[in-house]
Amino acid sequence: MRREREDPMARLYAERMRRSNENLELYIVQLGHRGISYRVRAAEALGNSGDEKAVMPLIDCMMNDSETEVVYMAASSLGKLHDRRAVQPLISKLKSSDKWVRRGAARSLGMIGDREAVDPVSELLSDNVPEIRAAAAEAIGMISYWDAVDSIIPLLDDPEPEVRISARRAVRMLGRGDLAD
């Protein structure tokens, strides 16, 4: 009797897994679609999939796509996957001329949390674009690199409110909430 109840559930889970794998493959193919919105949605879906098979296609997309929106989404999605294989490609995107790509790469490096990214991300703390300084501060906070707190402290007095807020969050994450108050 009990065996009969388990079989439909086992079939349901097997079908769900099959569809998930099928969808993953479809999204990977869609990264090459000629439509920008298709590629953006595919990159986002791959990041939300949580599947490590999405990492290399997303890296390839981030490194080779010519559209900022797609590159940003691929970079952001890599952060959600928390895979160290993305660290070096994301570090290379910190030098992008596009602020959204730099911002997405910095945040994703923070989400991955690899200390190899601290120095390259720290260079963005003096970026001319406030959103980049803010993203860099938060990324360093997420990486939890305690020694970097001194490089974030000057941002507590930044003229831009977004940067000050991000710097306060970062110093709190680094265990120096006393500086943020």
LUMGU-282302 format. One record per residue (C-alpha): residue in one letter; y, x, z. Coordinates in steps of 0.001 Angstrom, whole numbers, plus 500000, padded with zeros to 6 digits. Each point is the difference from the previous one (the first is absolute). Example, Ala and Ser with C-alpha at 12.3 -4.5 7.8 and 13.67 -1.06 7.14 Angstrom:
A495500512300507800S503440501370499340
//
This chain:
M500000500000500000R502471502720500957R499178501941496824E501121497033497877R503460500034501623E500472503728499459D499100499958496325P502989497881498840M502351502218502011A498419503147498608R500396498594496502L503620499097500725Y500799503513501229A498190501582497069E501974497850497556R503262500847501757M499208503715499751R499097499683496321R503294498222499254S501962502534502002N498498502874497996E500588498121496757N503644499368500934L500490503636500938E498838501065496556L502271497434498355Y503017501263501956I499210503591499068V499917499015496332Q503230498041500453L501802503182501091G499999500848496290H501365496644498832R503094500142497792G501836497495502222I501863501496502945S499460496986502256Y496236500180499413R499933503664500981V502152499385503083R497765497151501182A496859502029499303A501333502954502015E500910497686502863A496600498294499964L498210503354499982G501997501108503028N499125496785501798S496322500334499092G499375502691502592D497434501487497625E499904503783499645K498976499579496346A503621498961499352V501467503355501109M499475502095496887P501101497285497527L503135499449502090I500732503729500100D499563500170496233C502292497007499557M502647501440502325M499979503354498244N499983498710496417D501718496622499774S503520500078498604E501303496898501798T501635500440503390E498757496665501320V496398500902499243V500287503513501420Y501633498620503179M497259497409500482A497221502521499346A501565502383502535S500400497216502550S496436498835499474L498648503493500579G501518499933503472K498080496809500808L496741501706499093H500584502899502462D498113502469497817R500862503704500260R499297500549496291A503380498379499364V502013502455502125Q500749502681497384P500773497511497184L502313498079502341I501707503229501096S500703500734496338K501753496629499704L502428500889502816K501923501978497370S500353497022497643S503464499191498706D499382496347500824K500824498958503550W497344497273500096V497258502415499060R501165502492502651R500186497221502576G496548498632499174A498463503460500077A501599500852503360R498846496764501631S496500500383498631L499770503554501283G500990498671503410M497312497319499806I497361502563499067G501144502142502916D499051503426498669R502040502789501603E500032501883496694A502736497564498963V502397500735502882D501972502831498386P500395498360496576V500977496678501597S502396501778502396E501944501261496994L500906496369499273L501742499630503366S503125501414498351D499695497994496758N503216498462498642V498401496559499852P499940498215503388E496761498115499240I498261503312499382R501220501496503280A498794496861501794A496573500079498342A499606503710500760A500832499512503688E497494497180500353A497336501940498104I500329502941502375G499772497589502915M496824498457498562I498475503437499459S500667500582503713Y501089503576499564W501705500585503344D501654503265498981A502039498173497357V501955497907502487D502853502534499966S500464499501496269I500287496226500469I502492500050502896P503055500586497752L499140496796498133L500607498003503177D503717500422499179D499685499433496242P502828497883498517E497428497605498480P498528497344502345E496606499989498236V499646503736500571R500961499730503674I497489497192500550S497221501952498281A500857503139501964R499802498023503266R496589498623498994A498817503497499112V501084501638503263R498320497167501901M496780500586498044L500326503675500882G500218499180503689R503713500648500408G501230496430500451D502527501334502517L501937501436497035A499997496683498148D501778497971502653
//
